[in-house]
Each structure stands twice: as structure tokens, then as C-alpha cells.
């Protein structure tokens, strides 16, 4: 449990909230604002669960894959698989109408795209921080 990155789990919660907001713009049906807010909070909770499972599975990976690029790739892959399983389970539990399944595939593609973009952004921010650290170390060494 000590290798689990709690910051990433919290990021997943807020990413889930962001996806809930994005999906509210995708679905233009007229419902009460309170239902929309509950949907956004539910998507945040699902994001939290996905983040926790992803971080837990990533934490049990062997240390031999300590390369940052491989770690981010595996973390992204795990997040995508966990998301597919959880959203498919939610769809199976809630409905079985074929029209809803077609709409579900569009929503799933939007969600998976957002997850990929978020993980790519996270990796780019990591690389940026590493480059700034190298620059700072070189500057300190010169002084």
C-alpha cells in the first residue's frame, strides 16, 4: 500500500468529474439540474474507483520496469482496461436496449479518449519537470 500514489487517485476523481461535465454537453436531454449534478458526482466517484484500482495494480508491478515511459504506458493501459470493465459492467447492470448500447459505445470512446489525453498530459508534465530539474542541477553545479 505504501507504493500507491494517492495524488493520482485524487486526479482520477477530478478527471471523472471533468468527464461527467463533458458528457453533460454530449447528452442534451432535458433533466433536472440536481440529476445532472448527481451524474457529475457519480462520474467523479467512478473515476476515484478506477484510479484506485489502477494505482493498486500499478503498485504491484515489479520495480524492474522503472523506466518512466514504460510505467506511464502500462498505467494508461491498466486505466483503459479497468475503465472498459467498469463501464461495461455498469451498462449491463442498468440496461440492455440495443440503441442504448450504440450510444454507450460513443460515450465509451469519449471517455477512453479523455483518459488517454490525460495520461499523455501527465507524462508530458513529468518530462517537463525532469527537464527543469536537470537544468536546475546544472545551474547549481555551475555556481
C-alpha positions as CSV (number, residue, x, y, z in Angstrom):
1,X,0.0,0.0,0.0
2,X,2.9,2.4,0.5
3,X,3.7,2.4,-3.2
4,X,0.2,3.6,-4.1
5,X,0.3,7.2,-5.4
6,X,-2.6,9.0,-3.7
7,X,-2.2,12.0,-5.8
8,X,-3.1,10.0,-8.9
9,X,-6.2,8.7,-7.3
10,X,-7.3,12.2,-6.4
11,X,-6.5,13.3,-10.0
12,X,-8.7,10.4,-11.2
13,X,-11.6,11.7,-9.1
14,X,-11.3,15.2,-10.7
15,X,-10.8,13.7,-14.1
16,X,-14.1,11.7,-13.5
17,X,-15.8,15.0,-12.6
18,X,-14.4,16.6,-15.8
19,X,-15.7,13.7,-17.9
20,X,-19.1,14.0,-16.2
21,X,-19.2,17.6,-17.2
22,X,-18.1,16.9,-20.8
23,X,-20.7,14.1,-21.1
24,X,-23.4,16.5,-19.9
25,X,-22.7,18.6,-23.0
26,X,-22.8,15.5,-25.1
27,X,-26.2,14.4,-23.8
28,X,-28.7,17.2,-24.5
29,X,-31.8,15.6,-22.8
30,X,-33.8,17.8,-20.5
31,X,-33.4,16.6,-16.9
32,X,-33.4,18.4,-13.6
33,X,-30.2,20.2,-12.7
34,X,-30.0,18.1,-9.5
35,X,-29.8,15.0,-11.6
36,X,-27.0,16.5,-13.7
37,X,-25.1,17.3,-10.6
38,X,-25.6,13.8,-9.2
39,X,-24.4,12.4,-12.5
40,X,-21.3,14.5,-12.4
41,X,-20.6,13.4,-8.8
42,X,-21.2,9.8,-9.7
43,X,-18.7,10.0,-12.6
44,X,-16.2,11.5,-10.1
45,X,-16.8,8.6,-7.8
46,X,-16.4,6.1,-10.7
47,X,-13.1,8.0,-11.6
48,X,-12.0,7.6,-8.0
49,X,-12.7,3.8,-8.1
50,X,-10.9,3.5,-11.4
51,X,-8.0,5.5,-10.1
52,X,-7.7,3.4,-7.0
53,X,-7.8,0.1,-8.9
54,X,-5.3,1.4,-11.5
55,X,-2.9,2.6,-8.8
56,X,-3.2,-0.6,-6.9
57,X,-2.5,-2.7,-10.0
58,X,0.4,-0.4,-10.9
59,X,1.8,-0.6,-7.4
60,X,2.2,-4.4,-7.6
61,X,4.2,-4.2,-10.8
62,X,7.9,-5.2,-10.5
63,X,10.4,-2.5,-9.9
64,X,12.4,-3.8,-13.0
65,X,10.1,-1.7,-15.2
66,X,11.2,1.5,-13.6
67,X,11.6,3.3,-16.9
68,X,9.2,6.3,-16.8
69,X,7.9,5.8,-20.4
70,X,7.1,2.1,-19.7
71,X,5.5,3.0,-16.4
72,X,3.2,5.6,-17.9
73,X,2.3,3.3,-20.8
74,X,1.4,0.4,-18.5
75,X,-0.5,2.8,-16.2
76,X,-2.5,4.1,-19.2
77,X,-3.2,0.6,-20.4
78,X,-4.4,-0.5,-17.0
79,X,-6.6,2.6,-16.7
80,X,-8.2,1.9,-20.1
81,X,-8.9,-1.8,-19.3
82,X,-10.3,-1.1,-15.8
83,X,-12.5,1.7,-17.3
84,X,-13.8,-0.6,-20.0
85,X,-14.7,-3.3,-17.4
86,X,-16.3,-0.9,-15.0
87,X,-18.3,0.9,-17.7
88,X,-19.4,-2.3,-19.4
89,X,-20.5,-3.7,-16.0
90,X,-22.5,-0.6,-15.3
91,X,-24.1,-0.8,-18.8
92,X,-25.0,-4.5,-18.3
93,X,-26.5,-3.7,-14.8
94,X,-28.5,-0.8,-15.9
95,X,-29.9,-1.6,-19.4
96,X,-29.9,-3.9,-22.3
97,X,-31.5,-1.9,-25.1
98,X,-29.5,-2.0,-28.4
99,X,-30.0,1.7,-29.0
100,X,-28.5,2.5,-25.6
101,X,-25.6,0.2,-26.4
102,X,-24.8,2.1,-29.5
103,X,-24.9,5.4,-27.6
104,X,-22.8,3.7,-24.9
105,X,-20.0,3.0,-27.4
106,X,-19.9,6.7,-28.3
107,X,-19.7,7.6,-24.6
108,X,-17.0,4.9,-24.0
109,X,-14.9,6.3,-26.9
110,X,-15.1,9.8,-25.5
111,X,-14.2,8.6,-22.0
112,X,-11.2,6.5,-23.3
113,X,-10.0,9.4,-25.4
114,X,-10.1,11.7,-22.4
115,X,-8.2,9.1,-20.3
116,X,-5.5,8.8,-23.0
117,X,-5.2,12.5,-23.3
118,X,-5.0,13.0,-19.5
119,X,-2.3,10.3,-19.2
120,X,-0.3,11.8,-22.1
121,X,-0.6,15.2,-20.4
122,X,0.6,13.7,-17.1
123,X,3.6,12.1,-18.9
124,X,4.5,15.4,-20.6
125,X,4.3,17.3,-17.3
126,X,6.6,14.6,-15.8
127,X,9.1,15.1,-18.6
128,X,8.9,18.8,-18.2
129,X,9.6,18.6,-14.5
130,X,12.5,16.3,-15.2
131,X,14.0,18.7,-17.7
132,X,13.6,21.6,-15.3
133,X,15.3,19.5,-12.6
134,X,18.3,18.8,-14.9
135,X,18.6,22.5,-15.8
136,X,18.4,23.4,-12.1
137,X,21.1,20.8,-11.2
138,X,23.4,22.1,-14.0
139,X,22.8,25.7,-12.8
140,X,23.7,24.7,-9.2
141,X,26.8,22.8,-10.4
142,X,28.0,25.8,-12.3
143,X,27.7,28.1,-9.2
